[in-house]
Amino acid sequence: MKKLTVISGKGGTGKTTFAANLAFLADNAVLADCDVDAPNLHLLMAPEIIESESYHGAKLAVKNNKLCSDCGNCREICSFNAIDAENEIKEYKCEGCGLCVAICPENAIKLQQRKTGEIYYSNSRSGPMVHARLKIGAENSGKLVSRVKNEAESWAERDEYELLIIDGSPGVGCPVIASLGGADGALIVAEPTETGISDLKRIVEVVEHFSIPAYMVINKYDINIELTHYIADYCKENNIPLWGKVPFDESVVEAMQEGELVVDYARDSSAAESLFEIWKLIDEIFRQDSSSVESLK
């Protein structure tokens, strides 16, 4: 089983659209939505939830008022101002560091696990899908990303799927690093804009740091041909295979408005044709049989 993580240096490049359409073209793949802070892959994949479970990714200090002597030691030592003048713990400020637990002379404070998100196991329009949603304001999204990815890997291995496609988070932070762990390749979706190029270089550095093979695609390449040439030259200079360029195509927008995928909704469109060609390269490198895409065209 091979693992391909689809990432981008910034939001809005079309990363999730790429992941969804590629998953549709793969006839033997599991899909993982690792953008847990702002998941939207389900909007394109129409998953039917089979099972869900609560995710507890953090701890919260909880006080037993019957044991508390109101000495104030916890308030004085708390670096996050999570304990008010009445020595009550403010949940939204607590970081779960445990200092108050250690200093309390009455053993009146304990750390308890708290729910920070939800994990979903679903059947999507292209096959099995694991996805999640982090609670608003919750932290440690990297831990939830790792959990989603691991659950998807287990599903793929158990049912003998050949490919795991991971829709990573935008940017270069902890969730992105977690989504890249153990990947056999990173498909970087770039856009020909000044900010897109700046963020592209940052994500390339992250991928290279973890010695993961990088592959590049340029989305909406024809909105700025000069910058597209710049990205192509950058790929050549850094030995990054440029797998394809997808033009701006209104059929992509039309498909999304209908809740469809362009490779199914408008197969003869220029964007769909480009995605078919990109999938052929993925199929040849990550799977044994590269004939599956031909049957879909």
C-alpha positions, 0 to 999 in steps of 0.5 A, spaced: 500 500 500 502 506 497 501 513 501 500 519 497 499 526 500 496 532 496 499 538 499 499 546 498 503 552 501 497 556 502 489 555 502 485 556 495 490 553 490 485 547 489 488 542 493 482 538 495 479 539 488 485 535 486 485 530 492 477 528 490 478 528 483 484 523 483 481 519 488 475 518 484 480 516 478 483 511 483 479 504 483 482 501 489 484 507 494 482 509 501 481 517 502 483 521 508 481 528 509 487 531 514 485 538 514 481 537 520 481 544 522 477 546 516 475 540 513 471 540 506 473 534 502 466 531 504 462 536 500 465 533 494 465 526 496 458 525 499 460 520 504 455 516 508 458 515 515 458 508 517 461 510 524 463 516 528 467 516 535 469 522 539 476 524 539 479 526 546 486 530 544 487 534 550 486 535 558 483 540 562 484 541 569 478 540 574 477 542 581 473 539 586 470 544 590 469 540 596 476 539 597 479 546 595 481 550 601 482 556 597 489 557 598 490 561 591 497 557 590 494 554 583 492 561 581 499 564 583 502 559 579 498 559 573 502 562 567 495 562 562 491 566 567 486 560 567 484 561 574 480 567 576 480 571 583 475 566 586 480 560 584 475 557 579 478 554 573 476 558 566 476 552 561 477 556 555 484 558 558 486 552 561 492 549 557 492 542 561 499 543 563 498 540 570 502 545 574 496 547 579 495 539 580 502 539 582 502 544 587 495 543 590 496 541 597 489 538 598 489 534 591 483 538 589 485 539 582 485 533 577 487 533 569 481 530 565 481 528 558 476 533 554 473 532 547 476 536 542 473 533 536 470 527 532 472 522 527 468 519 522 469 513 518 465 513 511 463 510 504 464 516 499 463 516 492 470 513 491 470 508 496 472 508 504 474 515 507 476 517 514 475 524 516 474 528 522 472 535 525 476 539 530 472 543 535 472 550 534 478 553 538 481 546 540 488 545 539 493 539 538 490 538 531 496 535 529 495 529 533 488 528 530 491 529 523 495 523 525 489 519 528 485 520 522 491 518 517 493 512 522 486 509 521 485 510 514 492 506 513 489 501 518 483 500 513 487 500 507 491 495 510 485 491 512 482 491 506 488 490 502 487 497 498 493 499 494 493 506 495 492 511 500 490 518 498 491 524 503 488 531 503 493 535 507 492 541 510 494 548 507 501 551 509 507 548 513 505 547 520 504 541 525 498 538 521 501 538 514 507 535 518 503 530 521 499 528 514 506 527 511 509 522 516 510 516 512 508 518 505 511 515 499 510 521 495 507 529 496 503 532 490 504 539 491 499 543 488 501 550 486 498 556 483 502 562 479 501 568 483 506 571 487 504 569 494 503 562 491 510 561 489 512 564 496 508 559 500 510 553 495 518 554 496 516 554 504 512 547 503 518 544 498 523 545 504 518 542 509 518 536 504 525 536 502 527 536 510 523 529 511 526 526 505 519 525 501 519 525 494 516 531 491 511 532 485 508 538 482 502 540 479 500 547 477 493 549 477 490 554 473 496 555 470 494 560 464 492 565 469 499 568 469 503 564 464 510 568 466 509 565 473 507 558 470 514 559 467 517 561 473 515 555 477 517 550 471 524 553 472 524 552 479 522 545 479 527 544 474 532 547 478 530 543 484 529 536 481 522 536 482 518 532 477 512 537 474 507 532 473 502 537 469 498 543 468 491 544 469 488 550 465 482 555 468 476 551 466 469 554 468 467 546 468 470 545 474 466 551 478 460 548 474 461 541 477 462 543 484 456 547 484 452 541 482 456 537 487 460 533 482 467 532 480 469 535 474 472 528 471 466 525 472 461 531 470 465 534 464 470 528 462 471 532 455 473 539 459 480 541 458 481 541 466 478 533 466 483 531 460 489 534 464 487 531 471 487 524 467 494 525 464 496 527 471 493 520 474 496 516 469 503 518 472 500 517 479 498 510 477 504 508 473 509 510 479 504 508 485 501 502 483 502 496 479 496 496 473 496 503 470 490 501 465 484 503 470 484 510 468 483 508 460 476 505 462 474 511 465 475 516 459 
